[in-house]
Amino acid sequence: MRLSPCIASLVAILCLAVASARAEDCPAKSTMMDDITVALNEAPGCDRAMKVFEACEYGTSGDIRFGAVVEKKCEADFLARLTAPQRQFYQREMRLCDLKYRNKDGTMYRSFTAFCRAEVAQRYSRRALKAANTSRARRRLRLKPPAPP
């Protein structure tokens, strides 16, 4: 199926508009890979890094590098505290992301894999932070002096 020159031009303009709108939301100095990596590393936590990743994504294999930064940032919240079985399960979920699109051609599928892996790491990070906040709240309650009668 061939597109007429008018339709092809319209598609190209729409693609550029979407790309420029996305670039405006990206907090990096530019859309260069190194600048986006710096913005990801400067993100104050896992959830913020994921937002930067979503705003600055390329939609191509370049996202593998960005996803790895997000994974590392998220893993800092939980990886050291995982038990051996939990670590195995986490690694299994990551392998499932790798397998999900392995037979697909095109760099966009490498981007999908990077997002899948980053989302798994983010989910584990959120659980760990929620558990840590719950245990801190319990400790605070125990440390409070009893209320007077």
C-alpha positions in Angstrom: 0.0 0.0 0.0 1.5 3.3 -1.1 0.6 6.6 0.7 0.0 9.7 -1.3 2.6 12.4 -0.8 0.0 14.5 1.0 -0.8 11.8 3.5 2.9 10.9 4.0 3.6 14.6 4.7 0.8 14.7 7.2 2.0 11.6 9.0 5.5 13.0 9.2 4.3 16.3 10.6 2.2 14.4 13.2 5.2 12.3 14.2 7.3 15.4 14.6 4.6 17.1 16.7 4.4 14.1 19.0 8.2 14.0 19.4 8.5 17.7 20.1 5.7 17.5 22.6 7.4 14.6 24.4 10.7 16.5 24.3 9.2 19.5 26.0 8.1 17.3 29.0 11.6 15.7 29.2 13.6 17.3 32.0 16.9 16.6 30.4 18.9 19.5 28.9 18.5 18.0 25.5 17.3 14.8 23.8 20.8 13.5 23.6 21.4 10.2 25.3 24.0 11.4 27.7 21.8 14.3 28.9 18.8 12.0 29.5 21.1 9.6 31.4 22.2 12.5 33.6 18.6 13.4 34.2 17.8 9.8 35.1 20.7 9.6 37.5 19.7 12.9 39.2 16.1 11.7 39.8 15.6 11.6 43.5 14.1 8.1 43.5 12.7 5.2 41.6 9.3 6.6 40.8 10.7 9.9 39.6 13.3 8.1 37.5 10.5 6.1 35.9 8.7 9.4 35.1 11.8 10.8 33.4 12.2 7.6 31.5 8.6 7.8 30.2 9.0 11.5 29.3 12.3 11.0 27.5 11.9 7.6 25.9 13.1 7.1 22.3 10.9 4.2 21.6 13.9 2.4 20.2 16.8 0.2 21.4 18.3 3.4 22.9 15.8 2.9 25.8 17.8 -0.1 26.9 20.4 2.2 28.4 17.7 4.4 30.1 15.9 1.4 31.5 19.1 0.0 33.0 19.6 3.3 34.9 16.0 3.1 36.2 16.5 -0.5 37.2 19.6 0.3 39.1 18.0 3.2 40.9 14.9 1.1 41.8 17.0 -1.9 42.9 18.8 0.3 45.5 15.5 0.4 47.4 15.2 -3.4 47.7 17.8 -5.7 46.2 20.1 -6.0 49.3 17.1 -6.9 51.5 15.7 -9.7 49.3 16.0 -13.2 50.6 17.4 -15.8 48.2 14.0 -17.1 47.1 12.8 -13.5 46.6 15.9 -12.7 44.5 15.3 -15.7 42.4 11.7 -14.7 41.8 12.8 -11.2 40.9 15.3 -12.5 38.4 12.7 -14.8 36.9 10.4 -11.8 36.4 13.2 -9.9 34.7 13.9 -12.9 32.4 10.2 -13.1 31.5 10.5 -9.5 30.3 13.6 -10.5 28.2 11.7 -13.4 26.7 8.5 -11.6 26.0 9.6 -9.9 22.8 12.7 -11.9 22.0 11.3 -13.2 18.7 10.1 -9.8 17.5 12.0 -7.8 15.0 12.4 -4.1 15.3 14.1 -1.8 17.8 10.8 -0.8 19.4 10.6 -4.2 20.9 13.9 -3.6 22.7 12.3 -0.5 24.1 9.3 -2.6 25.3 11.7 -5.0 27.0 13.5 -2.1 28.7 10.2 -0.7 30.0 9.0 -4.1 31.2 12.2 -4.6 33.2 12.0 -1.1 34.6 8.4 -1.6 35.6 9.2 -4.8 37.5 12.0 -3.1 39.4 9.7 -0.2 40.2 7.0 -2.6 41.5 9.6 -4.2 43.8 10.8 -0.8 44.9 7.3 0.4 45.8 6.7 -2.8 47.8 9.9 -2.4 49.8 9.3 1.3 50.5 5.8 0.6 51.6 7.0 -2.2 54.0 9.7 0.1 55.3 7.2 2.9 56.0 4.9 0.5 57.7 7.6 -0.8 60.0 8.7 2.8 60.8 5.2 3.7 61.7 5.0 0.7 64.0 8.2 1.6 65.8 7.0 5.1 66.3 3.8 3.9 67.9 5.8 1.7 70.3 8.1 4.5 71.2 5.2 6.9 72.2 4.6 7.2 75.9 1.3 5.9 77.0 -1.6 8.4 77.1 -2.5 9.7 80.6 -5.7 8.3 82.0 
